[in-house]
Amino acid sequence: MKGPLNSLGVLLPCLVVVTLLLGAGTVWMWEKSSSAWRLHTANAEKAGVTLYYALQNGTAPPVGAGIVQLPDRDQTFAANGSFRQIDGTPPAPRITIVPILPDAANQITGASLTLVILSPNLTYGLADLPNRIGQTAAETTGAITRKLATYCSDPVVLARMGDAPWVKIDGNAIWGCDATPPDRRMFAALLAIVATATLLTLVLNVRQPFLSFAEQLRNLRRGGGATRYEPQGPQELQEIIGAVNNYLDIEREQLAGRAAVLSGVSHDLGTPATRLRLRAALIKDPSLRGKFETDIDSMTGIIESVLTYTNVEMGAEEPRNLSLTSLLDAIVANYQDMDKPVTFQTAKDVIVQGGKSIFMSRQGYGVLSNDRDVVVFGRTVALERAIINLIDNALKYGRRATVSLTADAHTATIMIEDEGSQARAADIEALLAPFQRGKNTATIDGHGLGLTIVATIAKLHGGQLQFEDTATGIMARLIIQRD
């Protein structure tokens, strides 16, 4: 979308104006066609009234109509009801016979009128003709000719007033196909449908770039999201994308500066920390020497933890396809090599309910085996760090750690359950903020960033970190997106 219509400020008013013009044109076309048809049928009805009096009294027929007496041969056919054998009738016509009684005032002396309509393709229904009290025979005749004008058929009309001879009425100039006005109502309806479809397509095309950009923003940090976004769509969206790009640049600069500062601090503290360890070794009091060494280790550990957290926030590692099953096997094997009580438990199979079949009265089911290789698109080092942090927490607060893996089409869930933990899931979730530690900090090592790093890695992969109480302790669920 280029040019002046690239701006919603111009495009939307144009769409409104075009919509109004199309709506007004459609209404005008519909109303003009309807008005022409109303006039056409009204003229046919007036001609029918005049025609009745012409047949009754011998006055002049309506303009455009002619009355011709049938020849003797056709008179015989008409008297016998053999209307199809009369000359000039359509081949295999459909016959509609309409008897019209005289007016109530002339019921005794008046003559009834019989109309025979021979149409090549129509049988006219009489049930919907008007039938009110006091309706005259002339009005009934007008209703018949109005019905003839409503359809395009060019019928042959025969009439007989009482015992008079049969006559043929040529009134196609009034109610025939050539006399009908052009009916543009279907064209107007089609125009309205096409215009509506076109406007909806334009609106959806305008809407699509916004939805696409929103989806890109949702996947910003997951799966190696773009560092910058190409301007697309309307001018307003391009300005939003430009503002987002500027924000991302500032955020990356801040994170990079933070990481550089922390890295420099960590490096600069290395030499003083080494000197402090050497000087602490000269302290003869073992208790005091141990306290010094513990403080030095805690200080350097805090700096390294903060640096790790910042690197995770930056998402510096490029994502790739990796096997979670193989990764968990390798991590658990490393713990087992160190005689740590960590086991990898195979998850149970998932039973999937099937759909109903027209050949069976009950629903079928399928089994989705979890004994398979679960592949995800993610960051190997970050996921390994998150899993190790959760296992270390399980070993710190419990006696053992049991690791399991389950997956469906959209997510993969790594479950780590401890045994013997005295904490509750609600207490653990409260420690997800940076530098939050539990009540047992005096006996458990740590710097209060382990769970924060895990939660950040989970969000980096479009998932989350959850905890739940179990019969033996607490289970941590690391949920990540697969697609």
C-alpha positions as CSV (number, residue, x, y, z in Angstrom):
1,M,0.0,0.0,0.0
2,K,1.8,3.1,-1.3
3,G,0.9,6.7,-2.0
4,P,-1.5,9.0,-0.2
5,L,-3.8,6.1,0.8
6,N,-0.9,4.7,2.9
7,S,-2.3,6.7,5.8
8,L,-5.3,5.6,7.8
9,G,-6.2,9.3,8.2
10,V,-6.8,9.4,4.4
11,L,-7.8,5.8,3.8
12,L,-10.6,5.6,6.4
13,P,-12.4,8.8,5.3
14,C,-12.1,7.6,1.7
15,L,-13.7,4.3,2.6
16,V,-16.5,6.1,4.4
17,V,-17.2,8.3,1.4
18,V,-17.0,5.4,-1.1
19,T,-19.3,3.4,1.2
20,L,-21.9,6.2,1.4
21,L,-21.8,6.7,-2.4
22,L,-22.2,3.0,-3.1
23,G,-25.0,2.8,-0.6
24,A,-26.8,5.8,-2.1
25,G,-26.3,4.5,-5.6
26,T,-27.6,1.1,-4.7
27,V,-30.7,2.6,-3.0
28,W,-31.3,5.0,-5.9
29,M,-31.1,2.2,-8.4
30,W,-33.3,-0.1,-6.4
31,E,-35.9,2.6,-5.8
32,K,-35.9,3.8,-9.4
33,S,-36.4,0.2,-10.6
34,S,-39.2,-0.5,-8.1
35,S,-40.9,2.8,-9.0
36,A,-40.8,1.9,-12.7
37,W,-42.3,-1.5,-12.0
38,R,-45.0,0.0,-9.8
39,L,-46.0,2.4,-12.6
40,H,-45.9,-0.5,-15.2
41,T,-48.2,-2.7,-13.1
42,A,-50.5,0.2,-12.2
43,N,-50.9,1.0,-16.0
44,A,-51.6,-2.6,-16.7
45,E,-54.3,-2.6,-14.0
46,K,-56.0,0.5,-15.4
47,A,-55.9,-1.1,-18.9
48,G,-57.6,-4.1,-17.5
49,V,-60.5,-2.0,-16.1
50,T,-60.9,-0.3,-19.5
51,L,-60.7,-3.6,-21.3
52,Y,-63.6,-5.0,-19.2
53,Y,-65.9,-2.1,-20.1
54,A,-64.8,-2.5,-23.8
55,L,-65.8,-6.1,-23.7
56,Q,-69.1,-5.4,-21.9
57,N,-70.2,-2.3,-23.7
58,G,-68.3,-2.3,-26.9
59,T,-66.4,0.9,-26.1
60,A,-62.8,1.5,-27.3
61,P,-60.2,-0.8,-25.8
62,P,-57.2,0.6,-23.9
63,V,-54.4,2.2,-25.8
64,G,-52.0,-0.6,-26.9
65,A,-54.6,-3.4,-26.8
66,G,-56.6,-4.9,-29.6
67,I,-59.8,-7.0,-29.6
68,V,-60.3,-9.4,-32.5
69,Q,-63.2,-11.9,-32.9
70,L,-62.1,-15.5,-33.5
71,P,-63.0,-17.1,-36.8
72,D,-65.7,-19.7,-37.0
73,R,-63.3,-22.6,-36.8
74,D,-61.6,-21.3,-33.7
75,Q,-65.0,-20.4,-32.2
76,T,-65.8,-24.1,-32.4
77,F,-62.6,-25.1,-30.7
78,A,-63.1,-22.5,-28.0
79,A,-66.7,-23.5,-27.4
80,N,-65.5,-27.1,-26.9
81,G,-62.7,-26.1,-24.6
82,S,-60.0,-27.1,-27.2
83,F,-58.0,-23.9,-26.7
84,R,-54.7,-25.4,-27.7
85,Q,-56.0,-26.0,-31.2
86,I,-56.8,-22.3,-31.8
87,D,-54.5,-20.7,-34.3
88,G,-51.7,-18.5,-32.9
89,T,-51.5,-20.2,-29.5
90,P,-48.1,-21.2,-28.2
91,P,-46.9,-24.8,-28.6
92,A,-48.1,-26.9,-25.6
93,P,-49.3,-23.8,-23.7
94,R,-50.2,-23.8,-20.0
95,I,-53.9,-22.8,-19.6
96,T,-55.3,-20.6,-16.9
97,I,-59.1,-20.1,-16.9
98,V,-60.5,-17.2,-15.0
99,P,-64.3,-16.8,-14.5
100,I,-65.3,-13.3,-13.5
101,L,-68.9,-12.9,-12.2
102,P,-70.9,-9.7,-12.9
103,D,-71.2,-7.0,-10.3
104,A,-73.6,-7.6,-7.5
105,A,-76.0,-4.9,-8.8
106,N,-76.1,-6.6,-12.2
107,Q,-76.1,-10.2,-10.9
108,I,-79.4,-11.0,-12.6
109,T,-79.1,-9.1,-15.9
110,G,-75.4,-8.9,-16.2
111,A,-73.1,-11.3,-18.0
112,S,-70.1,-13.1,-16.6
113,L,-66.7,-12.7,-18.2
114,T,-64.5,-15.7,-19.0
115,L,-60.8,-15.2,-19.6
116,V,-58.5,-17.9,-20.9
117,I,-54.8,-17.3,-20.6
118,L,-52.5,-19.5,-22.7
119,S,-48.9,-19.0,-21.6
120,P,-45.8,-20.8,-23.0
121,N,-44.3,-21.3,-19.6
122,L,-46.6,-20.1,-16.7
123,T,-49.7,-21.2,-15.0
124,Y,-51.0,-18.1,-13.2
125,G,-52.1,-18.5,-9.5
126,L,-55.4,-17.0,-8.6
127,A,-55.4,-17.5,-4.9
128,D,-53.6,-14.2,-4.2
129,L,-55.9,-12.0,-6.3
130,P,-57.7,-9.3,-4.3
131,N,-61.2,-10.3,-3.2
132,R,-62.8,-7.6,-1.1
133,I,-66.5,-6.9,-0.4
134,G,-68.0,-4.7,-3.1
135,Q,-65.2,-5.4,-5.6
136,T,-66.4,-4.9,-9.2
137,A,-65.8,-7.2,-12.1
138,A,-63.8,-4.5,-13.8
139,E,-61.4,-4.3,-10.8
140,T,-61.0,-8.1,-10.9
141,T,-60.1,-7.8,-14.6
142,G,-57.6,-5.1,-13.7
143,A,-56.1,-7.4,-11.1
144,I,-55.7,-10.1,-13.7
145,T,-53.9,-7.8,-16.2
146,R,-51.7,-6.5,-13.3
147,K,-50.6,-10.1,-12.7
148,L,-50.0,-10.6,-16.4
149,A,-47.7,-7.5,-16.3
150,T,-45.8,-8.8,-13.3
151,Y,-44.3,-11.7,-15.3
152,C,-42.5,-11.9,-18.6
153,S,-44.5,-14.4,-20.6
154,D,-46.2,-12.9,-23.7
155,P,-49.4,-14.9,-23.2
156,V,-52.3,-15.3,-25.6
157,V,-55.6,-14.0,-23.9
158,L,-59.0,-15.2,-25.0
159,A,-62.2,-13.7,-23.6
160,R,-66.0,-14.2,-23.8
161,M,-68.6,-11.9,-22.3
162,G,-71.7,-14.0,-21.5
163,D,-73.0,-15.7,-24.7
164,A,-71.1,-13.4,-27.0
165,P,-68.5,-14.8,-29.5
166,W,-65.0,-15.5,-28.3
167,V,-62.4,-12.8,-28.9
168,K,-58.7,-12.7,-28.8
169,I,-57.1,-9.8,-26.9
170,D,-53.7,-8.6,-28.1
171,G,-52.4,-6.7,-25.1
172,N,-48.7,-7.6,-25.1
173,A,-47.9,-4.0,-25.7
174,I,-49.2,-3.4,-22.2
175,W,-48.3,-6.6,-20.2
176,G,-45.9,-8.4,-22.5
177,C,-42.1,-8.8,-22.1
178,D,-41.3,-5.9,-24.3
179,A,-43.4,-3.6,-22.2
180,T,-41.7,-4.4,-19.0
181,P,-39.2,-1.8,-17.6
182,P,-35.6,-2.9,-17.0
183,D,-35.3,-4.5,-13.6
184,R,-32.1,-3.4,-12.1
185,R,-32.8,-4.6,-8.5
186,M,-30.8,-7.8,-8.9
187,F,-27.9,-5.7,-10.3
188,A,-28.2,-3.3,-7.4
189,A,-28.2,-6.2,-4.9
190,L,-25.2,-7.7,-6.7
191,L,-23.4,-4.3,-6.6
192,A,-24.1,-4.0,-2.9
193,I,-22.6,-7.5,-2.3
194,V,-19.6,-6.8,-4.4
195,A,-19.0,-3.4,-2.8
196,T,-19.4,-4.9,0.7
197,A,-16.9,-7.7,-0.1
198,T,-14.5,-5.2,-1.6
199,L,-14.7,-2.9,1.5
200,L,-14.3,-5.9,3.9
201,T,-11.3,-7.0,1.9
202,L,-9.7,-3.5,2.2
203,V,-10.5,-3.4,5.9
204,L,-9.0,-6.8,6.5
205,N,-5.9,-5.9,4.4
206,V,-5.5,-2.8,6.6
207,R,-6.0,-4.9,9.7
208,Q,-3.5,-7.7,8.7
209,P,-0.3,-5.8,9.1
210,F,-1.2,-4.8,12.7
211,L,-2.0,-8.4,13.6
212,S,1.2,-9.6,12.0
213,F,3.3,-7.0,13.9
214,A,1.5,-7.9,17.1
215,E,2.4,-11.6,16.6
216,Q,6.0,-10.6,15.9
217,L,6.1,-8.6,19.2
218,R,4.6,-11.6,21.1
219,N,7.5,-13.7,19.8
220,L,10.1,-10.9,20.4
221,R,12.2,-12.7,22.9
222,R,11.3,-16.3,21.9
223,G,12.9,-18.2,19.2
224,G,15.4,-15.5,18.2
225,G,13.0,-12.6,17.7
226,A,14.1,-9.9,15.3
227,T,16.3,-7.2,16.6
228,R,14.6,-4.7,14.3
229,Y,11.3,-4.7,12.3
230,E,10.9,-3.6,8.7
231,P,8.3,-0.8,8.3
232,Q,5.1,-2.2,6.7
233,G,1.5,-1.3,6.3
234,P,-0.1,2.1,6.8
235,Q,1.9,5.1,7.8
236,E,0.6,5.0,11.4
237,L,1.8,1.4,11.8
238,Q,5.2,2.4,10.3
239,E,5.5,5.1,12.9
240,I,4.7,2.6,15.6
241,I,7.3,0.1,14.3
242,G,9.8,2.9,14.2
243,A,9.1,3.8,17.8
244,V,9.4,0.1,18.8
245,N,12.7,-0.2,17.0
246,N,14.0,2.8,18.9
247,Y,12.9,1.3,22.1
248,L,14.5,-2.0,21.3
249,D,17.8,-0.2,20.5
250,I,17.7,1.7,23.8
251,E,16.9,-1.5,25.7
252,R,19.7,-3.5,24.0
253,E,22.2,-0.7,24.7
254,Q,21.1,-0.5,28.4
255,L,21.4,-4.3,28.8
256,A,24.7,-4.4,26.9
257,G,26.0,-1.6,29.1
258,R,24.8,-3.3,32.2
259,A,26.5,-6.6,31.2
260,A,29.7,-4.8,30.3
261,V,29.8,-3.0,33.7
262,L,29.0,-6.3,35.6
263,S,31.6,-8.1,33.5
264,G,34.2,-5.4,34.3
265,V,33.3,-5.5,38.0
266,S,33.6,-9.3,38.0
267,H,37.0,-9.1,36.3
268,D,38.2,-6.2,38.5
269,L,37.1,-8.0,41.7
270,G,39.1,-11.1,40.7
271,T,42.5,-9.7,41.7
272,P,41.4,-8.3,45.1
273,A,39.5,-11.5,45.8
274,T,42.6,-13.5,45.1
275,R,44.6,-11.3,47.4
276,L,42.0,-11.6,50.1
277,R,42.0,-15.4,49.9
278,L,45.8,-15.4,50.2
279,R,45.7,-13.1,53.2
280,A,42.8,-15.1,54.7
281,A,45.0,-18.2,54.5
282,L,47.5,-16.5,56.8
283,I,44.8,-16.2,59.6
284,K,45.6,-18.7,62.2
285,D,42.2,-18.9,63.7
286,P,40.3,-21.5,61.6
287,S,36.9,-20.2,62.5
288,L,37.7,-16.6,61.5
289,R,39.5,-17.8,58.3
290,G,36.5,-19.8,57.3
291,K,34.2,-16.8,57.7
292,F,36.5,-14.7,55.6
293,E,36.6,-17.3,52.8
294,T,32.8,-17.7,52.9
295,D,32.3,-14.0,52.5
296,I,34.7,-13.8,49.6
297,D,33.0,-16.7,47.8
298,S,29.6,-15.1,48.4
299,M,30.7,-11.8,47.0
300,T,32.1,-13.2,43.8
301,G,29.1,-15.6,43.5
302,I,26.7,-12.7,43.7
303,I,28.5,-10.8,40.9
304,E,28.5,-14.0,38.7
305,S,24.8,-14.6,39.3
306,V,23.9,-11.1,38.4
307,L,26.0,-11.3,35.2
308,T,24.3,-14.6,34.3
309,Y,20.9,-13.1,34.9
310,T,21.7,-10.1,32.6
311,N,23.0,-12.4,29.9
312,V,19.8,-14.4,30.0
313,E,17.8,-11.2,29.8
314,M,19.7,-10.2,26.7
315,G,18.9,-13.5,25.0
316,A,22.4,-13.5,23.5
317,E,22.3,-17.3,22.7
318,E,20.9,-18.2,19.3
319,P,18.1,-20.7,19.4
320,R,18.1,-24.0,17.5
321,N,16.4,-27.3,17.3
322,L,17.3,-29.5,20.3
323,S,16.2,-32.7,21.9
324,L,14.8,-32.1,25.4
325,T,14.9,-35.9,26.0
326,S,18.6,-36.1,25.3
327,L,19.4,-32.9,27.2
328,L,17.6,-34.3,30.3
329,D,19.3,-37.7,30.0
330,A,22.7,-36.0,29.9
331,I,22.0,-33.7,32.9
332,V,20.6,-36.5,35.0
333,A,23.6,-38.8,34.0
334,N,26.0,-36.1,35.2
335,Y,24.3,-35.9,38.6
336,Q,24.3,-39.7,38.9
337,D,28.0,-39.8,38.0
338,M,28.5,-37.6,41.1
339,D,26.3,-40.0,43.2
340,K,23.5,-37.5,43.5
341,P,20.0,-38.9,44.1
342,V,18.6,-37.7,40.7
343,T,16.5,-39.9,38.5
344,F,14.8,-39.5,35.1
345,Q,11.2,-40.9,35.1
346,T,9.4,-41.7,31.9
347,A,6.1,-39.9,31.7
348,K,2.8,-41.8,31.3
349,D,1.2,-42.1,27.9
350,V,-1.6,-39.7,27.1
351,I,-5.0,-41.1,26.0
352,V,-6.6,-38.9,23.3
353,Q,-10.3,-39.2,22.8
354,G,-11.3,-39.6,19.2
355,G,-14.2,-38.2,17.3
356,K,-17.5,-40.0,16.7
357,S,-18.0,-42.1,13.6
358,I,-21.1,-42.8,11.6
359,F,-20.1,-46.4,11.6
360,M,-19.7,-46.8,15.4
361,S,-22.0,-45.8,18.3
362,R,-19.1,-45.0,20.6
363,Q,-16.1,-42.7,20.4
364,G,-12.7,-44.2,19.7
365,Y,-9.5,-43.2,21.4
366,G,-5.8,-43.1,20.6
367,V,-2.6,-43.3,22.7
368,L,0.0,-40.5,22.5
369,S,3.2,-42.1,23.7
370,N,5.6,-39.9,25.8
371,D,8.4,-42.4,25.2
372,R,9.7,-40.4,22.3
373,D,12.2,-37.8,21.4
374,V,10.8,-34.3,22.3
375,V,12.3,-31.7,20.0
376,V,11.9,-28.0,20.7
377,F,13.3,-24.8,19.2
378,G,15.2,-23.1,22.0
379,R,18.5,-22.1,23.6
380,T,20.5,-25.2,24.8
381,V,22.7,-23.4,27.3
382,A,19.9,-21.4,28.9
383,L,17.6,-24.4,29.2
384,E,20.4,-26.5,30.7
385,R,21.1,-23.8,33.3
386,A,17.3,-23.6,34.2
387,I,17.1,-27.4,34.6
388,I,20.2,-27.5,36.7
389,N,19.0,-24.7,38.9
390,L,15.7,-26.5,39.6
391,I,17.5,-29.8,40.3
392,D,19.9,-28.0,42.7
393,N,17.0,-26.4,44.5
394,A,15.3,-29.8,44.8
395,L,18.4,-31.3,46.3
396,K,19.0,-28.4,48.6
397,Y,15.5,-28.4,50.0
398,G,14.7,-32.1,49.7
399,R,16.4,-35.5,49.8
400,R,16.2,-36.4,46.1
401,A,15.0,-35.0,42.7
402,T,12.8,-36.9,40.2
403,V,12.9,-35.5,36.6
404,S,10.2,-36.2,34.0
405,L,9.1,-34.8,30.7
406,T,5.7,-34.6,29.0
407,A,4.7,-32.8,25.8
408,D,1.8,-32.2,23.4
409,A,1.6,-30.5,20.0
410,H,2.2,-27.0,21.4
411,T,4.1,-27.2,24.7
412,A,6.7,-29.3,26.5
413,T,6.8,-29.5,30.3
414,I,9.8,-30.4,32.4
415,M,8.7,-31.6,35.8
416,I,11.2,-31.7,38.8
417,E,9.8,-33.1,42.0
418,D,11.7,-33.1,45.3
419,E,11.2,-35.4,48.3
420,G,11.0,-34.2,51.9
421,S,10.8,-30.5,51.3
422,Q,9.1,-28.6,54.1
423,A,8.3,-25.6,52.0
424,R,5.0,-24.9,50.2
425,A,4.5,-24.1,46.5
426,A,3.1,-20.6,47.4
427,D,6.2,-19.9,49.4
428,I,8.5,-20.9,46.5
429,E,6.6,-18.7,44.0
430,A,7.1,-15.7,46.3
431,L,10.9,-16.2,45.7
432,L,10.8,-15.6,42.0
433,A,11.6,-11.9,42.4
434,P,15.4,-11.2,42.3
435,F,17.4,-11.5,45.6
436,Q,14.4,-13.2,47.4
437,R,15.4,-16.1,49.6
438,G,13.6,-18.4,52.0
439,K,13.8,-18.6,55.8
440,N,16.6,-21.2,55.8
441,T,19.2,-18.9,54.3
442,A,21.5,-19.6,57.2
443,T,21.9,-23.3,56.2
444,I,21.3,-23.2,52.5
445,D,23.8,-21.6,50.0
446,G,22.6,-19.2,47.3
447,H,22.2,-15.7,46.2
448,G,18.5,-15.4,45.5
449,L,18.7,-15.3,41.7
450,G,18.4,-19.0,40.8
451,L,14.6,-19.1,40.4
452,T,14.5,-15.6,38.9
453,I,16.9,-16.9,36.2
454,V,14.8,-20.0,35.6
455,A,11.6,-17.9,35.3
456,T,13.3,-15.5,32.8
457,I,14.5,-18.5,30.7
458,A,10.9,-19.8,30.7
459,K,9.5,-16.5,29.4
460,L,12.3,-16.4,26.9
461,H,10.9,-19.6,25.5
462,G,7.2,-18.4,25.5
463,G,6.4,-20.4,28.7
464,Q,6.4,-20.0,32.5
465,L,7.6,-21.5,35.7
466,Q,5.0,-23.0,38.1
467,F,5.1,-24.9,41.4
468,E,2.6,-27.2,43.0
469,D,2.4,-29.2,46.3
470,T,2.7,-33.0,46.1
471,A,2.4,-35.8,48.6
472,T,6.2,-35.9,49.0
473,G,7.2,-32.3,48.6
474,I,7.1,-29.7,45.8
475,M,7.0,-30.1,42.0
476,A,8.4,-27.5,39.7
477,R,7.0,-27.3,36.2
478,L,9.1,-25.6,33.5
479,I,6.7,-25.0,30.6
480,I,8.1,-24.0,27.2
481,Q,6.5,-23.5,23.8
482,R,7.2,-25.9,21.0
483,D,5.7,-24.0,18.0
